[in-house]
Amino acid sequence: MQDRPIVKVHLWSGLRVFTGGQEIVEVPAKTVGDVIQGLVALHPGLEDIIDSGVSVAVDGKVIASALNEPVGPENEIWLMQRLKGG
């Protein structure tokens, strides 16, 4: 994981109980998939919520299912409740 840059991930308020109150969590990641894996590795309490479905937004664009979407320190990354249409 040393070759992955550190990115900052913003969390919605309901998740902060699993991160010791942190609103922003730093994880090593090159892709959206790395972000998700890194969050679970650092904060195992997030796993059930992530497994039940979340959305990831990078620079305001919701990434539906492209876990290979690249990310870097320059990106604004948000983990959000899954967005549902109807």
PyMOL Python script that loads the backbone (N, CA, C, O; Angstrom):
from pymol import cmd

cmd.read_pdbstr("""\
ATOM      1  N   MET A   1       0.811  -1.205   0.000  1.00  0.00           N
ATOM      2  CA  MET A   1       0.000   0.000   0.000  1.00  0.00           C
ATOM      3  C   MET A   1       0.847   1.258   0.000  1.00  0.00           C
ATOM      4  O   MET A   1       0.302   2.352  -0.151  1.00  0.00           O
ATOM      5  N   GLN A   2       2.157   1.148   0.164  1.00  0.00           N
ATOM      6  CA  GLN A   2       3.014   2.327   0.214  1.00  0.00           C
ATOM      7  C   GLN A   2       3.005   3.098  -1.101  1.00  0.00           C
ATOM      8  O   GLN A   2       3.265   4.302  -1.096  1.00  0.00           O
ATOM      9  N   ASP A   3       2.715   2.446  -2.226  1.00  0.00           N
ATOM     10  CA  ASP A   3       2.753   3.138  -3.505  1.00  0.00           C
ATOM     11  C   ASP A   3       1.454   3.886  -3.800  1.00  0.00           C
ATOM     12  O   ASP A   3       1.317   4.494  -4.862  1.00  0.00           O
ATOM     13  N   ARG A   4       0.513   3.848  -2.881  1.00  0.00           N
ATOM     14  CA  ARG A   4      -0.761   4.542  -3.075  1.00  0.00           C
ATOM     15  C   ARG A   4      -0.727   5.887  -2.347  1.00  0.00           C
ATOM     16  O   ARG A   4      -0.342   5.962  -1.180  1.00  0.00           O
ATOM     17  N   PRO A   5      -1.132   6.941  -3.048  1.00  0.00           N
ATOM     18  CA  PRO A   5      -1.176   8.249  -2.386  1.00  0.00           C
ATOM     19  C   PRO A   5      -2.274   8.279  -1.321  1.00  0.00           C
ATOM     20  O   PRO A   5      -3.214   7.486  -1.365  1.00  0.00           O
ATOM     21  N   ILE A   6      -2.146   9.181  -0.387  1.00  0.00           N
ATOM     22  CA  ILE A   6      -3.152   9.346   0.656  1.00  0.00           C
ATOM     23  C   ILE A   6      -4.238  10.285   0.141  1.00  0.00           C
ATOM     24  O   ILE A   6      -3.955  11.390  -0.321  1.00  0.00           O
ATOM     25  N   VAL A   7      -5.499   9.822   0.228  1.00  0.00           N
ATOM     26  CA  VAL A   7      -6.631  10.653  -0.163  1.00  0.00           C
ATOM     27  C   VAL A   7      -7.504  10.909   1.058  1.00  0.00           C
ATOM     28  O   VAL A   7      -7.502  10.130   2.012  1.00  0.00           O
ATOM     29  N   LYS A   8      -8.240  11.994   1.018  1.00  0.00           N
ATOM     30  CA  LYS A   8      -9.151  12.351   2.107  1.00  0.00           C
ATOM     31  C   LYS A   8     -10.569  12.008   1.685  1.00  0.00           C
ATOM     32  O   LYS A   8     -11.022  12.383   0.604  1.00  0.00           O
ATOM     33  N   VAL A   9     -11.264  11.285   2.563  1.00  0.00           N
ATOM     34  CA  VAL A   9     -12.632  10.859   2.285  1.00  0.00           C
ATOM     35  C   VAL A   9     -13.561  11.511   3.303  1.00  0.00           C
ATOM     36  O   VAL A   9     -13.387  11.339   4.509  1.00  0.00           O
ATOM     37  N   HIS A  10     -14.537  12.253   2.818  1.00  0.00           N
ATOM     38  CA  HIS A  10     -15.535  12.906   3.668  1.00  0.00           C
ATOM     39  C   HIS A  10     -16.661  11.908   3.937  1.00  0.00           C
ATOM     40  O   HIS A  10     -17.101  11.203   3.029  1.00  0.00           O
ATOM     41  N   LEU A  11     -17.123  11.850   5.187  1.00  0.00           N
ATOM     42  CA  LEU A  11     -18.170  10.913   5.578  1.00  0.00           C
ATOM     43  C   LEU A  11     -19.431  11.652   6.005  1.00  0.00           C
ATOM     44  O   LEU A  11     -19.361  12.753   6.551  1.00  0.00           O
ATOM     45  N   TRP A  12     -20.587  11.038   5.751  1.00  0.00           N
ATOM     46  CA  TRP A  12     -21.818  11.642   6.261  1.00  0.00           C
ATOM     47  C   TRP A  12     -21.869  11.432   7.759  1.00  0.00           C
ATOM     48  O   TRP A  12     -21.231  10.521   8.286  1.00  0.00           O
ATOM     49  N   SER A  13     -22.621  12.267   8.440  1.00  0.00           N
ATOM     50  CA  SER A  13     -22.575  12.333   9.900  1.00  0.00           C
ATOM     51  C   SER A  13     -22.880  11.017  10.594  1.00  0.00           C
ATOM     52  O   SER A  13     -22.313  10.750  11.654  1.00  0.00           O
ATOM     53  N   GLY A  14     -23.754  10.184  10.040  1.00  0.00           N
ATOM     54  CA  GLY A  14     -24.103   8.915  10.663  1.00  0.00           C
ATOM     55  C   GLY A  14     -22.960   7.918  10.736  1.00  0.00           C
ATOM     56  O   GLY A  14     -23.010   6.976  11.526  1.00  0.00           O
ATOM     57  N   LEU A  15     -21.939   8.112   9.928  1.00  0.00           N
ATOM     58  CA  LEU A  15     -20.799   7.175   9.920  1.00  0.00           C
ATOM     59  C   LEU A  15     -19.721   7.542  10.932  1.00  0.00           C
ATOM     60  O   LEU A  15     -18.855   6.727  11.248  1.00  0.00           O
ATOM     61  N   ARG A  16     -19.775   8.730  11.423  1.00  0.00           N
ATOM     62  CA  ARG A  16     -18.687   9.212  12.275  1.00  0.00           C
ATOM     63  C   ARG A  16     -18.577   8.451  13.586  1.00  0.00           C
ATOM     64  O   ARG A  16     -17.520   8.464  14.218  1.00  0.00           O
ATOM     65  N   VAL A  17     -19.637   7.795  14.003  1.00  0.00           N
ATOM     66  CA  VAL A  17     -19.583   6.972  15.218  1.00  0.00           C
ATOM     67  C   VAL A  17     -18.594   5.809  15.030  1.00  0.00           C
ATOM     68  O   VAL A  17     -18.032   5.308  16.005  1.00  0.00           O
ATOM     69  N   PHE A  18     -18.385   5.385  13.785  1.00  0.00           N
ATOM     70  CA  PHE A  18     -17.482   4.279  13.485  1.00  0.00           C
ATOM     71  C   PHE A  18     -16.038   4.729  13.273  1.00  0.00           C
ATOM     72  O   PHE A  18     -15.138   3.898  13.152  1.00  0.00           O
ATOM     73  N   THR A  19     -15.818   6.047  13.228  1.00  0.00           N
ATOM     74  CA  THR A  19     -14.470   6.572  12.962  1.00  0.00           C
ATOM     75  C   THR A  19     -13.968   7.447  14.099  1.00  0.00           C
ATOM     76  O   THR A  19     -13.099   8.296  13.901  1.00  0.00           O
ATOM     77  N   GLY A  20     -14.512   7.239  15.282  1.00  0.00           N
ATOM     78  CA  GLY A  20     -14.091   8.048  16.422  1.00  0.00           C
ATOM     79  C   GLY A  20     -14.446   9.512  16.271  1.00  0.00           C
ATOM     80  O   GLY A  20     -13.759  10.377  16.814  1.00  0.00           O
ATOM     81  N   GLY A  21     -15.521   9.802  15.532  1.00  0.00           N
ATOM     82  CA  GLY A  21     -15.964  11.173  15.354  1.00  0.00           C
ATOM     83  C   GLY A  21     -15.355  11.898  14.173  1.00  0.00           C
ATOM     84  O   GLY A  21     -15.691  13.055  13.920  1.00  0.00           O
ATOM     85  N   GLN A  22     -14.465  11.240  13.446  1.00  0.00           N
ATOM     86  CA  GLN A  22     -13.813  11.901  12.313  1.00  0.00           C
ATOM     87  C   GLN A  22     -14.794  12.152  11.177  1.00  0.00           C
ATOM     88  O   GLN A  22     -15.548  11.261  10.786  1.00  0.00           O
ATOM     89  N   GLU A  23     -14.780  13.360  10.656  1.00  0.00           N
ATOM     90  CA  GLU A  23     -15.583  13.712   9.483  1.00  0.00           C
ATOM     91  C   GLU A  23     -14.817  13.386   8.203  1.00  0.00           C
ATOM     92  O   GLU A  23     -15.411  13.053   7.178  1.00  0.00           O
ATOM     93  N   ILE A  24     -13.497  13.487   8.277  1.00  0.00           N
ATOM     94  CA  ILE A  24     -12.631  13.202   7.135  1.00  0.00           C
ATOM     95  C   ILE A  24     -11.637  12.125   7.553  1.00  0.00           C
ATOM     96  O   ILE A  24     -10.962  12.241   8.576  1.00  0.00           O
ATOM     97  N   VAL A  25     -11.562  11.069   6.734  1.00  0.00           N
ATOM     98  CA  VAL A  25     -10.660   9.953   7.005  1.00  0.00           C
ATOM     99  C   VAL A  25      -9.648   9.888   5.871  1.00  0.00           C
ATOM    100  O   VAL A  25     -10.012  10.014   4.702  1.00  0.00           O
ATOM    101  N   GLU A  26      -8.396   9.695   6.207  1.00  0.00           N
ATOM    102  CA  GLU A  26      -7.350   9.567   5.189  1.00  0.00           C
ATOM    103  C   GLU A  26      -7.037   8.096   4.957  1.00  0.00           C
ATOM    104  O   GLU A  26      -6.804   7.343   5.902  1.00  0.00           O
ATOM    105  N   VAL A  27      -7.034   7.694   3.684  1.00  0.00           N
ATOM    106  CA  VAL A  27      -6.714   6.316   3.315  1.00  0.00           C
ATOM    107  C   VAL A  27      -5.790   6.318   2.106  1.00  0.00           C
ATOM    108  O   VAL A  27      -5.863   7.222   1.274  1.00  0.00           O
ATOM    109  N   PRO A  28      -4.915   5.307   1.998  1.00  0.00           N
ATOM    110  CA  PRO A  28      -4.099   5.177   0.791  1.00  0.00           C
ATOM    111  C   PRO A  28      -4.962   4.605  -0.330  1.00  0.00           C
ATOM    112  O   PRO A  28      -5.580   3.555  -0.156  1.00  0.00           O
ATOM    113  N   ALA A  29      -5.012   5.279  -1.475  1.00  0.00           N
ATOM    114  CA  ALA A  29      -5.877   4.809  -2.556  1.00  0.00           C
ATOM    115  C   ALA A  29      -5.483   5.406  -3.898  1.00  0.00           C
ATOM    116  O   ALA A  29      -5.082   6.566  -3.994  1.00  0.00           O
ATOM    117  N   LYS A  30      -5.610   4.576  -4.937  1.00  0.00           N
ATOM    118  CA  LYS A  30      -5.454   5.030  -6.319  1.00  0.00           C
ATOM    119  C   LYS A  30      -6.775   4.949  -7.074  1.00  0.00           C
ATOM    120  O   LYS A  30      -6.937   5.572  -8.124  1.00  0.00           O
ATOM    121  N   THR A  31      -7.736   4.163  -6.525  1.00  0.00           N
ATOM    122  CA  THR A  31      -9.031   3.967  -7.183  1.00  0.00           C
ATOM    123  C   THR A  31     -10.158   4.045  -6.149  1.00  0.00           C
ATOM    124  O   THR A  31      -9.917   4.019  -4.942  1.00  0.00           O
ATOM    125  N   VAL A  32     -11.386   4.139  -6.648  1.00  0.00           N
ATOM    126  CA  VAL A  32     -12.550   4.125  -5.760  1.00  0.00           C
ATOM    127  C   VAL A  32     -12.588   2.817  -4.975  1.00  0.00           C
ATOM    128  O   VAL A  32     -12.933   2.822  -3.793  1.00  0.00           O
ATOM    129  N   GLY A  33     -12.239   1.698  -5.610  1.00  0.00           N
ATOM    130  CA  GLY A  33     -12.195   0.418  -4.911  1.00  0.00           C
ATOM    131  C   GLY A  33     -11.199   0.435  -3.762  1.00  0.00           C
ATOM    132  O   GLY A  33     -11.473  -0.104  -2.690  1.00  0.00           O
ATOM    133  N   ASP A  34     -10.040   1.053  -3.983  1.00  0.00           N
ATOM    134  CA  ASP A  34      -9.052   1.194  -2.912  1.00  0.00           C
ATOM    135  C   ASP A  34      -9.607   2.018  -1.753  1.00  0.00           C
ATOM    136  O   ASP A  34      -9.345   1.718  -0.588  1.00  0.00           O
ATOM    137  N   VAL A  35     -10.373   3.055  -2.080  1.00  0.00           N
ATOM    138  CA  VAL A  35     -10.969   3.901  -1.042  1.00  0.00           C
ATOM    139  C   VAL A  35     -11.858   3.046  -0.140  1.00  0.00           C
ATOM    140  O   VAL A  35     -11.755   3.110   1.085  1.00  0.00           O
ATOM    141  N   ILE A  36     -12.716   2.260  -0.746  1.00  0.00           N
ATOM    142  CA  ILE A  36     -13.645   1.424   0.022  1.00  0.00           C
ATOM    143  C   ILE A  36     -12.885   0.401   0.854  1.00  0.00           C
ATOM    144  O   ILE A  36     -13.174   0.226   2.038  1.00  0.00           O
ATOM    145  N   GLN A  37     -11.920  -0.273   0.248  1.00  0.00           N
ATOM    146  CA  GLN A  37     -11.121  -1.259   0.991  1.00  0.00           C
ATOM    147  C   GLN A  37     -10.355  -0.601   2.128  1.00  0.00           C
ATOM    148  O   GLN A  37     -10.271  -1.157   3.223  1.00  0.00           O
ATOM    149  N   GLY A  38      -9.799   0.569   1.880  1.00  0.00           N
ATOM    150  CA  GLY A  38      -9.035   1.278   2.901  1.00  0.00           C
ATOM    151  C   GLY A  38      -9.891   1.714   4.072  1.00  0.00           C
ATOM    152  O   GLY A  38      -9.456   1.647   5.222  1.00  0.00           O
ATOM    153  N   LEU A  39     -11.117   2.166   3.785  1.00  0.00           N
ATOM    154  CA  LEU A  39     -12.022   2.562   4.861  1.00  0.00           C
ATOM    155  C   LEU A  39     -12.350   1.384   5.765  1.00  0.00           C
ATOM    156  O   LEU A  39     -12.345   1.519   6.989  1.00  0.00           O
ATOM    157  N   VAL A  40     -12.636   0.228   5.169  1.00  0.00           N
ATOM    158  CA  VAL A  40     -12.968  -0.962   5.954  1.00  0.00           C
ATOM    159  C   VAL A  40     -11.751  -1.446   6.740  1.00  0.00           C
ATOM    160  O   VAL A  40     -11.886  -1.872   7.887  1.00  0.00           O
ATOM    161  N   ALA A  41     -10.569  -1.384   6.136  1.00  0.00           N
ATOM    162  CA  ALA A  41      -9.352  -1.826   6.831  1.00  0.00           C
ATOM    163  C   ALA A  41      -9.071  -0.954   8.054  1.00  0.00           C
ATOM    164  O   ALA A  41      -8.694  -1.465   9.109  1.00  0.00           O
ATOM    165  N   LEU A  42      -9.253   0.353   7.916  1.00  0.00           N
ATOM    166  CA  LEU A  42      -8.979   1.265   9.023  1.00  0.00           C
ATOM    167  C   LEU A  42     -10.111   1.334  10.047  1.00  0.00           C
ATOM    168  O   LEU A  42      -9.874   1.573  11.231  1.00  0.00           O
ATOM    169  N   HIS A  43     -11.344   1.123   9.580  1.00  0.00           N
ATOM    170  CA  HIS A  43     -12.522   1.261  10.442  1.00  0.00           C
ATOM    171  C   HIS A  43     -13.481   0.102  10.148  1.00  0.00           C
ATOM    172  O   HIS A  43     -14.461   0.278   9.424  1.00  0.00           O
ATOM    173  N   PRO A  44     -13.202  -1.077  10.706  1.00  0.00           N
ATOM    174  CA  PRO A  44     -14.009  -2.272  10.404  1.00  0.00           C
ATOM    175  C   PRO A  44     -15.501  -2.105  10.682  1.00  0.00           C
ATOM    176  O   PRO A  44     -16.315  -2.811  10.086  1.00  0.00           O
ATOM    177  N   GLY A  45     -15.872  -1.199  11.561  1.00  0.00           N
ATOM    178  CA  GLY A  45     -17.287  -0.962  11.840  1.00  0.00           C
ATOM    179  C   GLY A  45     -18.057  -0.438  10.634  1.00  0.00           C
ATOM    180  O   GLY A  45     -19.287  -0.494  10.617  1.00  0.00           O
ATOM    181  N   LEU A  46     -17.356   0.066   9.633  1.00  0.00           N
ATOM    182  CA  LEU A  46     -18.001   0.575   8.421  1.00  0.00           C
ATOM    183  C   LEU A  46     -18.384  -0.529   7.444  1.00  0.00           C
ATOM    184  O   LEU A  46     -19.158  -0.289   6.518  1.00  0.00           O
ATOM    185  N   GLU A  47     -17.858  -1.727   7.634  1.00  0.00           N
ATOM    186  CA  GLU A  47     -18.025  -2.789   6.630  1.00  0.00           C
ATOM    187  C   GLU A  47     -19.483  -3.111   6.331  1.00  0.00           C
ATOM    188  O   GLU A  47     -19.862  -3.180   5.162  1.00  0.00           O
ATOM    189  N   ASP A  48     -20.309  -3.309   7.349  1.00  0.00           N
ATOM    190  CA  ASP A  48     -21.715  -3.659   7.097  1.00  0.00           C
ATOM    191  C   ASP A  48     -22.439  -2.564   6.328  1.00  0.00           C
ATOM    192  O   ASP A  48     -23.228  -2.852   5.428  1.00  0.00           O
ATOM    193  N   ILE A  49     -22.179  -1.325   6.673  1.00  0.00           N
ATOM    194  CA  ILE A  49     -22.827  -0.209   5.981  1.00  0.00           C
ATOM    195  C   ILE A  49     -22.361  -0.138   4.533  1.00  0.00           C
ATOM    196  O   ILE A  49     -23.173   0.047   3.627  1.00  0.00           O
ATOM    197  N   ILE A  50     -21.073  -0.284   4.314  1.00  0.00           N
ATOM    198  CA  ILE A  50     -20.539  -0.248   2.951  1.00  0.00           C
ATOM    199  C   ILE A  50     -21.076  -1.428   2.146  1.00  0.00           C
ATOM    200  O   ILE A  50     -21.447  -1.273   0.982  1.00  0.00           O
ATOM    201  N   ASP A  51     -21.116  -2.607   2.768  1.00  0.00           N
ATOM    202  CA  ASP A  51     -21.634  -3.789   2.068  1.00  0.00           C
ATOM    203  C   ASP A  51     -23.109  -3.649   1.707  1.00  0.00           C
ATOM    204  O   ASP A  51     -23.556  -4.210   0.707  1.00  0.00           O
ATOM    205  N   SER A  52     -23.871  -2.904   2.513  1.00  0.00           N
ATOM    206  CA  SER A  52     -25.293  -2.743   2.224  1.00  0.00           C
ATOM    207  C   SER A  52     -25.535  -1.736   1.100  1.00  0.00           C
ATOM    208  O   SER A  52     -26.644  -1.644   0.572  1.00  0.00           O
ATOM    209  N   GLY A  53     -24.515  -0.995   0.742  1.00  0.00           N
ATOM    210  CA  GLY A  53     -24.612  -0.089  -0.391  1.00  0.00           C
ATOM    211  C   GLY A  53     -24.362   1.356  -0.036  1.00  0.00           C
ATOM    212  O   GLY A  53     -25.061   1.933   0.797  1.00  0.00           O
ATOM    213  N   VAL A  54     -23.379   1.931  -0.662  1.00  0.00           N
ATOM    214  CA  VAL A  54     -23.054   3.344  -0.507  1.00  0.00           C
ATOM    215  C   VAL A  54     -22.772   3.915  -1.893  1.00  0.00           C
ATOM    216  O   VAL A  54     -22.596   3.177  -2.862  1.00  0.00           O
ATOM    217  N   SER A  55     -22.734   5.206  -1.963  1.00  0.00           N
ATOM    218  CA  SER A  55     -22.313   5.893  -3.181  1.00  0.00           C
ATOM    219  C   SER A  55     -21.023   6.629  -2.875  1.00  0.00           C
ATOM    220  O   SER A  55     -20.810   7.104  -1.760  1.00  0.00           O
ATOM    221  N   VAL A  56     -20.176   6.715  -3.872  1.00  0.00           N
ATOM    222  CA  VAL A  56     -18.943   7.480  -3.756  1.00  0.00           C
ATOM    223  C   VAL A  56     -19.001   8.590  -4.798  1.00  0.00           C
ATOM    224  O   VAL A  56     -19.285   8.346  -5.970  1.00  0.00           O
ATOM    225  N   ALA A  57     -18.730   9.799  -4.356  1.00  0.00           N
ATOM    226  CA  ALA A  57     -18.676  10.931  -5.277  1.00  0.00           C
ATOM    227  C   ALA A  57     -17.242  11.446  -5.329  1.00  0.00           C
ATOM    228  O   ALA A  57     -16.593  11.639  -4.301  1.00  0.00           O
ATOM    229  N   VAL A  58     -16.771  11.662  -6.544  1.00  0.00           N
ATOM    230  CA  VAL A  58     -15.432  12.206  -6.761  1.00  0.00           C
ATOM    231  C   VAL A  58     -15.604  13.523  -7.512  1.00  0.00           C
ATOM    232  O   VAL A  58     -16.095  13.552  -8.640  1.00  0.00           O
ATOM    233  N   ASP A  59     -15.192  14.606  -6.866  1.00  0.00           N
ATOM    234  CA  ASP A  59     -15.319  15.944  -7.453  1.00  0.00           C
ATOM    235  C   ASP A  59     -16.755  16.223  -7.913  1.00  0.00           C
ATOM    236  O   ASP A  59     -16.974  16.821  -8.967  1.00  0.00           O
ATOM    237  N   GLY A  60     -17.727  15.782  -7.108  1.00  0.00           N
ATOM    238  CA  GLY A  60     -19.127  16.053  -7.395  1.00  0.00           C
ATOM    239  C   GLY A  60     -19.802  15.075  -8.338  1.00  0.00           C
ATOM    240  O   GLY A  60     -21.007  15.175  -8.568  1.00  0.00           O
ATOM    241  N   LYS A  61     -19.053  14.135  -8.887  1.00  0.00           N
ATOM    242  CA  LYS A  61     -19.612  13.139  -9.819  1.00  0.00           C
ATOM    243  C   LYS A  61     -19.799  11.824  -9.070  1.00  0.00           C
ATOM    244  O   LYS A  61     -18.837  11.263  -8.546  1.00  0.00           O
ATOM    245  N   VAL A  62     -21.036  11.334  -9.019  1.00  0.00           N
ATOM    246  CA  VAL A  62     -21.301  10.066  -8.345  1.00  0.00           C
ATOM    247  C   VAL A  62     -20.792   8.930  -9.221  1.00  0.00           C
ATOM    248  O   VAL A  62     -21.136   8.819 -10.398  1.00  0.00           O
ATOM    249  N   ILE A  63     -19.963   8.090  -8.610  1.00  0.00           N
ATOM    250  CA  ILE A  63     -19.393   6.941  -9.314  1.00  0.00           C
ATOM    251  C   ILE A  63     -20.299   5.751  -9.013  1.00  0.00           C
ATOM    252  O   ILE A  63     -20.305   5.241  -7.893  1.00  0.00           O
ATOM    253  N   ALA A  64     -21.055   5.313  -9.998  1.00  0.00           N
ATOM    254  CA  ALA A  64     -22.069   4.282  -9.778  1.00  0.00           C
ATOM    255  C   ALA A  64     -21.449   2.935  -9.412  1.00  0.00           C
ATOM    256  O   ALA A  64     -21.715   2.407  -8.332  1.00  0.00           O
ATOM    257  N   SER A  65     -20.646   2.388 -10.276  1.00  0.00           N
ATOM    258  CA  SER A  65     -20.098   1.063  -9.978  1.00  0.00           C
ATOM    259  C   SER A  65     -18.679   0.885 -10.503  1.00  0.00           C
ATOM    260  O   SER A  65     -18.181  -0.240 -10.547  1.00  0.00           O
ATOM    261  N   ALA A  66     -18.030   1.947 -10.894  1.00  0.00           N
ATOM    262  CA  ALA A  66     -16.691   1.871 -11.468  1.00  0.00           C
ATOM    263  C   ALA A  66     -15.645   1.903 -10.356  1.00  0.00           C
ATOM    264  O   ALA A  66     -15.082   2.953 -10.045  1.00  0.00           O
ATOM    265  N   LEU A  67     -15.399   0.746  -9.768  1.00  0.00           N
ATOM    266  CA  LEU A  67     -14.425   0.673  -8.675  1.00  0.00           C
ATOM    267  C   LEU A  67     -13.012   0.993  -9.144  1.00  0.00           C
ATOM    268  O   LEU A  67     -12.139   1.287  -8.328  1.00  0.00           O
ATOM    269  N   ASN A  68     -12.781   0.939 -10.457  1.00  0.00           N
ATOM    270  CA  ASN A  68     -11.456   1.231 -10.989  1.00  0.00           C
ATOM    271  C   ASN A  68     -11.289   2.710 -11.352  1.00  0.00           C
ATOM    272  O   ASN A  68     -10.260   3.094 -11.909  1.00  0.00           O
ATOM    273  N   GLU A  69     -12.285   3.538 -11.044  1.00  0.00           N
ATOM    274  CA  GLU A  69     -12.192   4.989 -11.280  1.00  0.00           C
ATOM    275  C   GLU A  69     -11.009   5.546 -10.487  1.00  0.00           C
ATOM    276  O   GLU A  69     -10.949   5.360  -9.272  1.00  0.00           O
ATOM    277  N   PRO A  70     -10.064   6.229 -11.152  1.00  0.00           N
ATOM    278  CA  PRO A  70      -8.887   6.729 -10.434  1.00  0.00           C
ATOM    279  C   PRO A  70      -9.216   7.881  -9.485  1.00  0.00           C
ATOM    280  O   PRO A  70     -10.101   8.694  -9.753  1.00  0.00           O
ATOM    281  N   VAL A  71      -8.492   7.929  -8.383  1.00  0.00           N
ATOM    282  CA  VAL A  71      -8.575   9.022  -7.418  1.00  0.00           C
ATOM    283  C   VAL A  71      -7.162   9.412  -7.005  1.00  0.00           C
ATOM    284  O   VAL A  71      -6.220   8.630  -7.137  1.00  0.00           O
ATOM    285  N   GLY A  72      -7.037  10.626  -6.508  1.00  0.00           N
ATOM    286  CA  GLY A  72      -5.750  11.099  -6.022  1.00  0.00           C
ATOM    287  C   GLY A  72      -5.953  12.170  -4.970  1.00  0.00           C
ATOM    288  O   GLY A  72      -7.086  12.567  -4.696  1.00  0.00           O
ATOM    289  N   PRO A  73      -4.865  12.640  -4.379  1.00  0.00           N
ATOM    290  CA  PRO A  73      -4.953  13.647  -3.314  1.00  0.00           C
ATOM    291  C   PRO A  73      -5.651  14.929  -3.744  1.00  0.00           C
ATOM    292  O   PRO A  73      -6.184  15.657  -2.906  1.00  0.00           O
ATOM    293  N   GLU A  74      -5.653  15.212  -5.039  1.00  0.00           N
ATOM    294  CA  GLU A  74      -6.268  16.440  -5.537  1.00  0.00           C
ATOM    295  C   GLU A  74      -7.792  16.348  -5.630  1.00  0.00           C
ATOM    296  O   GLU A  74      -8.459  17.363  -5.832  1.00  0.00           O
ATOM    297  N   ASN A  75      -8.349  15.145  -5.484  1.00  0.00           N
ATOM    298  CA  ASN A  75      -9.789  14.951  -5.615  1.00  0.00           C
ATOM    299  C   ASN A  75     -10.530  15.162  -4.305  1.00  0.00           C
ATOM    300  O   ASN A  75     -10.005  14.887  -3.226  1.00  0.00           O
ATOM    301  N   GLU A  76     -11.764  15.655  -4.416  1.00  0.00           N
ATOM    302  CA  GLU A  76     -12.659  15.739  -3.266  1.00  0.00           C
ATOM    303  C   GLU A  76     -13.532  14.475  -3.316  1.00  0.00           C
ATOM    304  O   GLU A  76     -14.281  14.268  -4.271  1.00  0.00           O
ATOM    305  N   ILE A  77     -13.425  13.643  -2.284  1.00  0.00           N
ATOM    306  CA  ILE A  77     -14.093  12.343  -2.274  1.00  0.00           C
ATOM    307  C   ILE A  77     -15.080  12.303  -1.112  1.00  0.00           C
ATOM    308  O   ILE A  77     -14.737  12.630   0.024  1.00  0.00           O
ATOM    309  N   TRP A  78     -16.319  11.893  -1.418  1.00  0.00           N
ATOM    310  CA  TRP A  78     -17.368  11.787  -0.404  1.00  0.00           C
ATOM    311  C   TRP A  78     -17.940  10.384  -0.422  1.00  0.00           C
ATOM    312  O   TRP A  78     -18.263   9.859  -1.488  1.00  0.00           O
ATOM    313  N   LEU A  79     -18.070   9.771   0.743  1.00  0.00           N
ATOM    314  CA  LEU A  79     -18.807   8.524   0.896  1.00  0.00           C
ATOM    315  C   LEU A  79     -20.202   8.940   1.356  1.00  0.00           C
ATOM    316  O   LEU A  79     -20.357   9.621   2.370  1.00  0.00           O
ATOM    317  N   MET A  80     -21.220   8.518   0.590  1.00  0.00           N
ATOM    318  CA  MET A  80     -22.579   8.979   0.860  1.00  0.00           C
ATOM    319  C   MET A  80     -23.537   7.795   0.921  1.00  0.00           C
ATOM    320  O   MET A  80     -23.229   6.701   0.449  1.00  0.00           O
ATOM    321  N   GLN A  81     -24.700   8.037   1.509  1.00  0.00           N
ATOM    322  CA  GLN A  81     -25.735   7.029   1.477  1.00  0.00           C
ATOM    323  C   GLN A  81     -26.077   6.770   0.018  1.00  0.00           C
ATOM    324  O   GLN A  81     -26.078   7.685  -0.806  1.00  0.00           O
ATOM    325  N   ARG A  82     -26.369   5.508  -0.289  1.00  0.00           N
ATOM    326  CA  ARG A  82     -26.670   5.150  -1.678  1.00  0.00           C
ATOM    327  C   ARG A  82     -27.810   6.011  -2.191  1.00  0.00           C
ATOM    328  O   ARG A  82     -28.851   6.149  -1.549  1.00  0.00           O
ATOM    329  N   LEU A  83     -27.589   6.582  -3.358  1.00  0.00           N
ATOM    330  CA  LEU A  83     -28.615   7.386  -4.009  1.00  0.00           C
ATOM    331  C   LEU A  83     -29.519   6.449  -4.805  1.00  0.00           C
ATOM    332  O   LEU A  83     -29.044   5.633  -5.595  1.00  0.00           O
ATOM    333  N   LYS A  84     -30.824   6.578  -4.586  1.00  0.00           N
ATOM    334  CA  LYS A  84     -31.789   5.705  -5.252  1.00  0.00           C
ATOM    335  C   LYS A  84     -32.737   6.552  -6.091  1.00  0.00           C
ATOM    336  O   LYS A  84     -33.169   7.627  -5.677  1.00  0.00           O
ATOM    337  N   GLY A  85     -33.040   6.056  -7.245  1.00  0.00           N
ATOM    338  CA  GLY A  85     -33.994   6.730  -8.093  1.00  0.00           C
ATOM    339  C   GLY A  85     -35.322   5.987  -8.089  1.00  0.00           C
ATOM    340  O   GLY A  85     -35.406   4.866  -7.588  1.00  0.00           O
ATOM    341  N   GLY A  86     -36.317   6.583  -8.623  1.00  0.00           N
ATOM    342  CA  GLY A  86     -37.601   5.880  -8.619  1.00  0.00           C
ATOM    343  C   GLY A  86     -38.592   6.441  -9.570  1.00  0.00           C
ATOM    344  O   GLY A  86     -39.712   5.938  -9.663  1.00  0.00           O
TER     345      GLY A  86
END
""", "prot")
cmd.dss("prot")
cmd.show_as("cartoon", "prot")
cmd.util.cbc("prot")
cmd.orient("prot")
